Amino acid sequence: MIAFWSAVDNQRQCISFSNDHGRTWTKYGKNPVLEHPYRDPKVFWHEPSQKWIMVLCGPPDFHYCVLTSSNLLRWEEQSKIPDMYECPDMFPLPVDGDATNTKWVIVNGDGKYLVGDFDGREFKPSTGKKQCEWGENFYAAQSWNNMPESDPRRIQIAWMRGGTYPKMPFNQQLSFPCELTLRTQAGDLALHRYPIREIEKLWDEKIELGSISLQPGDDPFANLTGKYYDIDLEIDLASSSASEIFLELAGSSRVRYLVKEKILESSGTRAGLAPEANRIELRILLDRTSIEVFGNHGAVSLTKCMLPNDTQRPLSISAVGGKAAFTRLTLHKLKSMWREGKPLEEGKSHAHLSAQETVNK
């Protein structure tokens, strides 16, 4: 395993290597391998050109540099991509699942992206910058390299910067992993983000309400208990007269869809979301300190940090101004990712765990 990293002065690029599956690491004895400001090297193998590719953020006007190498040690700059900054990610994706029709995507530090073509030396965008993630706590996203051929998904995870975590045994968090797909939307190509299927391993009690209609004042979740949920619903707008459908989550946050405005909102952050076949699909992941919302199978997403209010109900749903009709309304309570079902004790970090405790967890 090879790790590329920027020296503390952000002027040099270095490598470390591991021969034991990442358990221990050794700095390369002849670092740096590249004298080049700024930072955040993204390195991957480009099969058509039989070269390693590095995409590197560079000042002063903030752009991405594209460099190539045959041995990971000697690098040559080939081109630049203007108006880009921090934490580059770059990868190919099939269009609408067609492996014979592939486009390249390059993702900016804030999640905005370009779609285009890449010949191993130069990236040529075919679109302007686009946005599928609108949450204020989404940053520095990266995707997995070297997925097995039997499972060629492109999976992305982001740093949820800006959160606060008083009296909790951790500081900072990452988003739920999401699969990225490139789809034709309104005659153009658009990146979609959607939670990976492995989240189903955390599913616990299932609450399935099926096709129901809510009048203002109705709330089928009035007696609901639990804290963490995977919520899946589809609104039939043709059969609805409501002007707004909203969910209150964790006693502190609200997710709502404004029908006339065609806007999806999560705690004040908004994204346009037009109906598809007169329906709106929402997937909402409610965790201890985050709410992640996905509209129309990931056409838009909103990644938000929050602090729960445990004195309030965990979840409620309401219609405003008329009836809300659902073709699907399903909840799964979520188990902890910890095998024993318990978080770390307050004030105790992984650094204080024994090696065996860490392996067990």
C-alpha positions as CSV (number, residue, x, y, z in Angstrom):
1,M,0.0,0.0,0.0
2,I,1.2,3.5,-0.9
3,A,0.2,6.7,0.8
4,F,0.9,10.1,-0.8
5,W,0.9,13.1,1.5
6,S,2.1,16.7,1.6
7,A,4.9,17.9,3.8
8,V,4.0,20.3,6.6
9,D,5.2,23.3,4.5
10,N,2.8,22.4,1.7
11,Q,5.7,22.7,-0.7
12,R,6.8,19.0,-1.1
13,Q,5.0,15.8,-1.9
14,C,6.0,12.6,-0.1
15,I,5.2,8.9,0.2
16,S,5.0,6.2,2.8
17,F,4.5,2.5,2.2
18,S,3.1,-0.5,4.0
19,N,3.8,-4.2,3.4
20,D,1.3,-5.5,6.1
21,H,-2.0,-4.3,4.8
22,G,-1.7,-0.9,6.4
23,R,-1.0,-2.0,9.9
24,T,2.4,-0.3,9.9
25,W,3.9,2.4,7.6
26,T,7.4,3.4,6.6
27,K,8.4,6.8,5.2
28,Y,10.2,6.5,1.9
29,G,13.9,7.2,2.6
30,K,14.3,9.6,-0.4
31,N,11.3,11.9,0.3
32,P,10.2,14.2,-1.1
33,V,9.4,12.6,-4.5
34,L,8.1,15.9,-5.8
35,E,9.0,19.5,-5.1
36,H,5.7,21.1,-6.0
37,P,3.4,23.4,-3.9
38,Y,0.6,23.1,-2.7
39,R,-1.0,19.9,-1.3
40,D,-3.6,17.1,-1.4
41,P,-2.2,14.7,-4.0
42,K,-4.7,12.3,-5.5
43,V,-2.9,9.4,-7.2
44,F,-4.4,6.6,-9.3
45,W,-3.4,4.2,-12.1
46,H,-4.5,5.1,-15.7
47,E,-4.7,1.8,-17.6
48,P,-5.0,3.2,-21.2
49,S,-1.8,5.2,-20.9
50,Q,0.0,2.8,-18.5
51,K,0.9,5.7,-16.2
52,W,0.3,6.8,-12.7
53,I,-1.7,10.1,-12.5
54,M,-1.4,12.6,-9.7
55,V,-3.9,15.5,-9.4
56,L,-2.5,18.1,-7.1
57,C,-4.0,21.4,-5.9
58,G,-1.7,24.4,-6.6
59,P,-1.7,28.1,-5.8
60,P,-1.7,31.1,-6.2
61,D,-4.9,31.2,-8.3
62,F,-5.9,27.7,-7.2
63,H,-6.0,25.2,-9.9
64,Y,-5.4,21.4,-10.2
65,C,-2.1,20.2,-11.8
66,V,-2.1,16.9,-13.6
67,L,1.2,15.0,-13.4
68,T,2.2,11.6,-14.7
69,S,4.7,9.0,-13.6
70,S,5.8,5.5,-14.6
71,N,7.2,4.5,-11.2
72,L,5.5,6.8,-8.6
73,L,8.9,8.5,-7.9
74,R,9.6,10.8,-10.9
75,W,6.7,13.0,-11.9
76,E,6.1,15.3,-15.0
77,E,3.5,18.0,-15.1
78,Q,1.2,17.6,-18.1
79,S,-1.7,20.1,-17.8
80,K,-3.7,22.3,-15.5
81,I,-7.4,22.5,-14.6
82,P,-8.4,26.1,-13.6
83,D,-10.6,27.3,-10.9
84,M,-10.3,24.3,-8.6
85,Y,-9.1,24.1,-5.0
86,E,-8.2,21.6,-2.3
87,C,-8.8,17.8,-2.0
88,P,-9.1,16.8,-5.7
89,D,-10.8,13.5,-6.6
90,M,-10.9,12.2,-10.2
91,F,-12.4,9.0,-11.6
92,P,-14.3,7.5,-14.6
93,L,-17.9,6.6,-14.3
94,P,-20.2,4.7,-16.8
95,V,-23.1,6.8,-18.1
96,D,-26.4,5.4,-17.1
97,G,-24.7,2.1,-16.1
98,D,-23.3,1.5,-19.6
99,A,-19.7,0.4,-19.3
100,T,-19.1,1.1,-23.0
101,N,-19.9,4.8,-22.5
102,T,-17.6,6.3,-19.8
103,K,-17.0,9.9,-18.7
104,W,-14.5,11.3,-16.2
105,V,-15.6,13.3,-13.2
106,I,-13.4,15.6,-11.2
107,V,-14.6,16.7,-7.8
108,N,-13.7,20.0,-6.1
109,G,-13.0,20.3,-2.3
110,D,-16.6,21.5,-1.7
111,G,-18.1,18.7,-3.7
112,K,-18.8,20.6,-6.9
113,Y,-17.8,18.7,-9.9
114,L,-17.0,18.7,-13.6
115,V,-17.8,16.0,-16.2
116,G,-15.5,15.6,-19.2
117,D,-12.9,13.5,-20.9
118,F,-9.4,12.5,-19.9
119,D,-6.7,11.1,-22.2
120,G,-4.0,10.5,-19.5
121,R,-2.5,13.9,-19.9
122,E,-5.3,16.5,-20.0
123,F,-8.8,16.7,-18.6
124,K,-11.3,18.5,-21.0
125,P,-14.5,19.4,-19.3
126,S,-17.7,19.1,-21.3
127,T,-19.8,20.9,-18.6
128,G,-19.4,23.8,-16.2
129,K,-19.2,23.2,-12.5
130,K,-22.2,21.4,-11.1
131,Q,-23.5,20.6,-7.7
132,C,-25.3,17.6,-6.3
133,E,-24.4,18.0,-2.6
134,W,-25.7,21.2,-0.9
135,G,-25.1,20.6,2.8
136,E,-23.0,23.1,4.7
137,N,-21.1,20.3,6.5
138,F,-19.8,18.5,3.4
139,Y,-16.1,18.9,2.5
140,A,-12.9,17.2,1.3
141,A,-14.7,14.2,-0.1
142,Q,-12.7,11.2,-1.4
143,S,-13.6,8.0,-3.2
144,W,-12.2,4.5,-2.9
145,N,-9.6,3.3,-5.5
146,N,-8.9,-0.3,-6.3
147,M,-12.4,-1.7,-5.8
148,P,-12.5,-5.4,-6.9
149,E,-13.5,-6.1,-10.5
150,S,-16.5,-8.0,-9.2
151,D,-17.7,-4.9,-7.4
152,P,-16.7,-1.8,-9.4
153,R,-18.7,0.7,-7.5
154,R,-17.3,4.2,-6.9
155,I,-17.8,4.9,-3.2
156,Q,-17.4,8.4,-1.7
157,I,-17.0,9.6,1.9
158,A,-16.7,13.2,3.1
159,W,-15.5,15.1,6.1
160,M,-18.4,16.7,7.9
161,R,-16.6,19.9,8.9
162,G,-18.1,22.5,11.1
163,G,-19.9,20.2,13.6
164,T,-19.7,20.6,17.4
165,Y,-19.8,17.7,19.8
166,P,-20.1,18.8,23.5
167,K,-19.9,16.0,26.1
168,M,-19.3,13.4,23.4
169,P,-16.4,11.0,23.3
170,F,-15.3,12.1,19.8
171,N,-14.5,15.2,17.7
172,Q,-15.4,15.5,14.0
173,Q,-17.1,12.9,11.9
174,L,-17.4,11.5,8.4
175,S,-20.4,11.1,6.2
176,F,-22.2,7.8,5.5
177,P,-20.4,6.2,2.5
178,C,-22.3,6.8,-0.8
179,E,-22.2,5.2,-4.2
180,L,-21.6,7.6,-7.0
181,T,-23.4,7.2,-10.4
182,L,-23.5,9.4,-13.5
183,R,-27.0,9.7,-15.0
184,T,-28.7,11.5,-17.8
185,Q,-31.0,14.1,-16.3
186,A,-33.0,16.6,-18.4
187,G,-30.7,15.9,-21.4
188,D,-27.5,16.5,-19.4
189,L,-25.2,14.4,-17.2
190,A,-25.5,14.6,-13.5
191,L,-23.7,13.0,-10.6
192,H,-25.9,11.2,-8.1
193,R,-24.9,10.2,-4.5
194,Y,-26.8,7.4,-2.6
195,P,-26.1,5.5,0.6
196,I,-24.3,2.2,0.0
197,R,-26.3,-1.0,0.4
198,E,-24.1,-2.2,3.3
199,I,-26.0,0.2,5.6
200,E,-28.7,-2.4,5.6
201,K,-26.5,-4.4,7.9
202,L,-27.4,-1.9,10.6
203,W,-31.1,-2.2,10.1
204,D,-33.1,-3.3,13.1
205,E,-36.8,-3.0,13.6
206,K,-38.8,-2.3,10.5
207,I,-41.8,0.0,10.5
208,E,-43.6,-0.1,7.2
209,L,-46.7,2.1,6.7
210,G,-47.0,1.4,2.9
211,S,-49.3,3.7,0.9
212,I,-51.0,6.1,3.3
213,S,-52.4,9.6,3.2
214,L,-51.8,12.2,5.9
215,Q,-54.2,15.1,6.7
216,P,-52.9,18.2,8.6
217,G,-52.6,17.2,12.2
218,D,-52.0,13.5,11.5
219,D,-48.8,11.9,12.8
220,P,-48.3,8.2,12.5
221,F,-45.0,8.4,14.4
222,A,-46.6,9.8,17.6
223,N,-45.6,6.8,19.7
224,L,-42.3,6.1,18.1
225,T,-39.2,5.4,20.2
226,G,-35.5,5.1,19.3
227,K,-32.9,7.5,18.2
228,Y,-31.3,6.5,14.9
229,Y,-33.3,5.8,11.7
230,D,-33.1,5.0,8.0
231,I,-36.2,6.7,6.5
232,D,-37.4,5.9,3.0
233,L,-40.5,7.6,1.6
234,E,-42.1,8.5,-1.7
235,I,-44.6,11.3,-2.1
236,D,-47.3,11.1,-4.8
237,L,-47.8,14.7,-5.7
238,A,-50.6,13.9,-8.1
239,S,-52.7,12.7,-5.2
240,S,-51.5,15.3,-2.7
241,S,-52.9,18.8,-2.0
242,A,-50.4,19.7,0.7
243,S,-48.2,22.7,0.1
244,E,-45.5,21.3,2.4
245,I,-44.5,18.0,3.9
246,F,-42.0,18.1,6.8
247,L,-40.3,15.8,9.3
248,E,-39.0,16.9,12.7
249,L,-35.9,14.9,13.6
250,A,-34.0,14.4,16.9
251,G,-36.0,17.2,18.5
252,S,-33.8,19.8,16.8
253,S,-33.9,19.6,13.0
254,R,-36.5,19.8,10.2
255,V,-36.5,18.3,6.8
256,R,-39.2,19.5,4.4
257,Y,-40.3,19.5,0.8
258,L,-42.0,22.7,-0.5
259,V,-44.3,21.5,-3.3
260,K,-44.9,24.7,-5.3
261,E,-41.3,25.9,-5.0
262,K,-39.9,22.4,-5.8
263,I,-37.4,22.8,-3.0
264,L,-35.9,20.3,-0.6
265,E,-34.7,21.9,2.7
266,S,-32.8,20.5,5.7
267,S,-32.5,22.8,8.7
268,G,-32.5,25.9,6.5
269,T,-30.2,24.7,3.7
270,R,-32.1,24.4,0.4
271,A,-31.7,22.6,-2.9
272,G,-33.9,22.6,-5.9
273,L,-35.6,19.2,-6.5
274,A,-38.1,18.7,-9.3
275,P,-40.5,15.8,-9.2
276,E,-39.9,12.7,-11.4
277,A,-43.1,11.3,-12.8
278,N,-45.0,13.5,-10.3
279,R,-43.2,11.9,-7.4
280,I,-40.6,12.9,-4.9
281,E,-38.4,10.2,-3.3
282,L,-36.5,10.9,0.0
283,R,-34.0,8.8,1.9
284,I,-33.0,10.3,5.3
285,L,-30.3,8.9,7.6
286,L,-30.6,10.1,11.1
287,D,-27.5,9.5,13.2
288,R,-26.4,10.8,16.6
289,T,-25.1,14.1,15.4
290,S,-26.0,14.2,11.7
291,I,-28.8,14.1,9.3
292,E,-28.1,13.2,5.6
293,V,-30.9,13.7,3.1
294,F,-31.0,12.3,-0.4
295,G,-33.6,13.4,-2.9
296,N,-34.8,11.3,-6.0
297,H,-32.2,8.6,-5.5
298,G,-29.4,11.0,-4.9
299,A,-30.0,13.7,-7.5
300,V,-29.4,16.1,-4.6
301,S,-28.1,15.5,-1.1
302,L,-27.8,17.6,2.0
303,T,-25.2,16.6,4.6
304,K,-25.8,18.4,7.9
305,C,-24.4,18.2,11.4
306,M,-26.8,18.7,14.4
307,L,-27.1,18.3,18.1
308,P,-30.0,16.1,19.2
309,N,-32.5,17.2,21.9
310,D,-33.2,14.0,23.8
311,T,-36.1,15.5,25.7
312,Q,-38.1,15.7,22.5
313,R,-39.6,13.0,20.2
314,P,-37.1,11.4,17.8
315,L,-39.3,11.7,14.7
316,S,-42.6,13.2,13.5
317,I,-44.1,13.8,10.1
318,S,-46.7,16.4,9.1
319,A,-48.6,17.8,6.1
320,V,-49.3,21.5,5.7
321,G,-52.2,23.0,3.7
322,G,-53.7,19.8,2.6
323,K,-53.4,16.0,2.2
324,A,-50.0,14.3,1.6
325,A,-50.2,11.0,-0.2
326,F,-47.3,8.5,0.1
327,T,-46.8,5.5,-2.1
328,R,-44.1,4.3,0.3
329,L,-43.3,5.2,3.9
330,T,-40.8,2.8,5.6
331,L,-38.5,3.2,8.6
332,H,-35.7,1.1,9.9
333,K,-34.3,1.6,13.3
334,L,-30.5,1.6,13.1
335,K,-28.2,-0.5,15.3
336,S,-24.9,0.8,16.4
337,M,-21.9,0.1,14.2
338,W,-20.1,-1.1,17.3
339,R,-20.3,-4.9,17.7
340,E,-21.3,-4.7,21.3
341,G,-23.8,-1.9,20.6
342,K,-22.1,0.6,22.9
343,P,-20.2,3.8,22.0
344,L,-16.9,4.6,23.7
345,E,-17.1,5.8,27.2
346,E,-17.1,9.6,27.6
347,G,-13.6,10.9,27.6
348,K,-12.1,7.7,26.3
349,S,-10.6,7.7,22.8
350,H,-9.3,5.0,20.6
351,A,-5.8,6.0,21.7
352,H,-6.6,4.7,25.1
353,L,-7.7,1.3,23.9
354,S,-5.5,-1.8,24.1
355,A,-4.5,-3.4,20.8
356,Q,-6.9,-6.3,21.5
357,E,-9.8,-3.9,22.3
358,T,-9.2,-2.1,19.0
359,V,-9.2,-5.3,17.0
360,N,-12.3,-6.5,18.8
361,K,-14.1,-3.2,17.9
